Amino acid sequence: MDKQSCQSSGRCLQAAPEVFAWDADRLAHALPQAREWPEARLVAIARDCPAMAIVLVDDAGSEVDPYA
């Protein structure tokens, strides 16, 4: 998550409360179990983020473009 970009819309938490949570500043963050979720589902959630604050990375550590 790019916490500097997060607008606290809560869309990610609504879509996947098992994977995202609020921090003390009411900014979303991904929980460790996000790694176990299907990539297609995480891509859809990232696309729905109005601030584009969800950053996806592959197993090699490279950033994944959710719009590619």
N, C-alpha and C positions, 0 to 999 in steps of 0.2 A: 504494500500500500504506500502510496505517496501521501503521507499525512499533511504535507504542505498544501496539497490540492483538494483534500477531502472537504466536502461541503456539508457533511453530516446529514445527507438526505435519507439515509437509512435503507435505501433500496437493496443494498447487498445483504443487510441483516434480515430484511423481509424475505428475500429470495432464498437465503441459506443461513438461518440462525445457528445451525450446527457448525458453520465454517467461519462466520464473522461475528465480531463482538465490538462493543464500545469500550474505549479506554477511559481513563479518568477525565480527559478533556472532551469527551463525547466525540471522538474521532474514531472511525472504524479501523479495525485491524483484523488480519486473517489469523485464524487459529491454526495450530500445527496440523490438524486433521484435513485442512484444505488440500494438502498434497495427495490425499487418498481419493479426492473427488474426480470424476471424469473431466478431462480437459474441455470437452465441448460445453459442459455445464458451466464451468468457470469462465470460459470465453463469453458465453451469453450474459453472465452476470457482469463481467467487465464491460461489455458493450452497453449495458443498461446504466452504468454509473454516469451521472450527469457531469461529473468533474473529471472523468477519465482517470481517476486516482488509483484504480486497481492495476497493479503491475504484475503480469504473469511471467514466470520464468520456467524454462524447460529443465530437464534433468541435468543438462550440461551447464546450467546457470545463465543461459542466454535469454534475453527478453523475447517474449512472444507477442507479436502484434495481433490483437484480437480482431482487427479489421482486415487482416490479410486473407 
